[in-house]
Amino acid sequence: MPRRGLGARPDGIWPSLRRSPREWNQLLGVVKENGGGWAGKGANRVTWTKLGFASGDPASCNTWTAASVKVS
């Protein structure tokens, strides 16, 4: 169960789902291949997904301030 007060933050969600590392890799594969309708290159989508889940802070994924090469 996520710690109280985390709401929808990624670091509170993934552990609470009791998902395995294998499932994490499957998720990253889907993000890379089709991104669920997201724009940008697959490798960049994977980078942002990892960053968001690792930090647990949506502000760490501020694509508006990132270099354009990291969001294309």
GUGU-881413 format. One record per residue (C-alpha): residue number from 1; residue in one letter; x, y, z. Coordinates in steps of 0.1 Angstrom, whole numbers, padded with zeros to 4 digits. Each point is the difference from the previous one (the first is absolute). Layout:
# GUGU-881413
<rec num="NUM" residuo="A" u="X" v="Y" w="Z"/>
...
***
This chain:
# GUGU-881413
<rec num="1" residuo="M" u="0000" v="0000" w="0000"/>
<rec num="2" residuo="P" u="0014" v="0034" w="-0009"/>
<rec num="3" residuo="R" u="0011" v="0023" w="0028"/>
<rec num="4" residuo="R" u="-0025" v="0025" w="0011"/>
<rec num="5" residuo="G" u="0000" v="0033" w="-0018"/>
<rec num="6" residuo="L" u="0017" v="-0012" w="-0032"/>
<rec num="7" residuo="G" u="-0032" v="0001" w="-0020"/>
<rec num="8" residuo="A" u="0007" v="-0010" w="-0036"/>
<rec num="9" residuo="R" u="0038" v="0005" w="0002"/>
<rec num="10" residuo="P" u="0018" v="-0028" w="-0018"/>
<rec num="11" residuo="D" u="0021" v="-0011" w="0029"/>
<rec num="12" residuo="G" u="-0032" v="-0007" w="0019"/>
<rec num="13" residuo="I" u="-0017" v="-0019" w="-0028"/>
<rec num="14" residuo="W" u="0025" v="-0025" w="-0013"/>
<rec num="15" residuo="P" u="0008" v="-0017" w="0033"/>
<rec num="16" residuo="S" u="-0036" v="-0001" w="0010"/>
<rec num="17" residuo="L" u="-0009" v="-0019" w="-0032"/>
<rec num="18" residuo="R" u="0024" v="-0028" w="0010"/>
<rec num="19" residuo="R" u="0015" v="-0002" w="-0034"/>
<rec num="20" residuo="S" u="0031" v="-0019" w="-0009"/>
<rec num="21" residuo="P" u="0032" v="0013" w="-0017"/>
<rec num="22" residuo="R" u="-0011" v="-0020" w="-0030"/>
<rec num="23" residuo="E" u="-0033" v="0019" w="-0002"/>
<rec num="24" residuo="W" u="0019" v="0033" w="0003"/>
<rec num="25" residuo="N" u="0021" v="-0010" w="-0030"/>
<rec num="26" residuo="Q" u="-0032" v="-0009" w="-0019"/>
<rec num="27" residuo="L" u="-0014" v="0034" w="0008"/>
<rec num="28" residuo="L" u="0031" v="0017" w="-0012"/>
<rec num="29" residuo="G" u="-0002" v="-0021" w="-0032"/>
<rec num="30" residuo="V" u="-0035" v="0013" w="-0007"/>
<rec num="31" residuo="V" u="0010" v="0035" w="0007"/>
<rec num="32" residuo="K" u="0029" v="-0003" w="-0024"/>
<rec num="33" residuo="E" u="-0019" v="-0016" w="-0028"/>
<rec num="34" residuo="N" u="-0032" v="0019" w="-0001"/>
<rec num="35" residuo="G" u="-0001" v="0023" w="0031"/>
<rec num="36" residuo="G" u="-0037" v="-0004" w="0005"/>
<rec num="37" residuo="G" u="-0006" v="0028" w="-0025"/>
<rec num="38" residuo="W" u="0027" v="0023" w="0014"/>
<rec num="39" residuo="A" u="0022" v="0020" w="-0024"/>
<rec num="40" residuo="G" u="0038" v="-0002" w="-0002"/>
<rec num="41" residuo="K" u="0026" v="-0026" w="-0005"/>
<rec num="42" residuo="G" u="-0003" v="-0033" w="0018"/>
<rec num="43" residuo="A" u="0033" v="0003" w="0017"/>
<rec num="44" residuo="N" u="-0009" v="0035" w="0013"/>
<rec num="45" residuo="R" u="-0034" v="-0013" w="0013"/>
<rec num="46" residuo="V" u="0018" v="-0028" w="0019"/>
<rec num="47" residuo="T" u="0025" v="0025" w="0015"/>
<rec num="48" residuo="W" u="-0029" v="0023" w="0012"/>
<rec num="49" residuo="T" u="-0019" v="-0030" w="0014"/>
<rec num="50" residuo="K" u="0029" v="-0013" w="0019"/>
<rec num="51" residuo="L" u="0008" v="0035" w="0014"/>
<rec num="52" residuo="G" u="-0036" v="0005" w="0011"/>
<rec num="53" residuo="F" u="-0002" v="-0033" w="0018"/>
<rec num="54" residuo="A" u="0034" v="0003" w="0015"/>
<rec num="55" residuo="S" u="-0004" v="0035" w="0014"/>
<rec num="56" residuo="G" u="-0037" v="-0003" w="0010"/>
<rec num="57" residuo="D" u="-0002" v="0037" w="-0009"/>
<rec num="58" residuo="P" u="-0020" v="0012" w="-0030"/>
<rec num="59" residuo="A" u="0021" v="0031" w="-0001"/>
<rec num="60" residuo="S" u="0030" v="-0021" w="-0010"/>
<rec num="61" residuo="C" u="-0017" v="-0006" w="-0033"/>
<rec num="62" residuo="N" u="-0004" v="0036" w="-0010"/>
<rec num="63" residuo="T" u="0003" v="-0003" w="-0037"/>
<rec num="64" residuo="W" u="-0006" v="0037" w="-0005"/>
<rec num="65" residuo="T" u="0034" v="0008" w="0014"/>
<rec num="66" residuo="A" u="0019" v="-0030" w="-0014"/>
<rec num="67" residuo="A" u="0023" v="0003" w="-0030"/>
<rec num="68" residuo="S" u="-0019" v="-0007" w="-0032"/>
<rec num="69" residuo="V" u="0021" v="-0030" w="-0008"/>
<rec num="70" residuo="K" u="-0013" v="-0017" w="0031"/>
<rec num="71" residuo="V" u="-0036" v="0004" w="-0008"/>
<rec num="72" residuo="S" u="-0002" v="-0007" w="-0038"/>
***
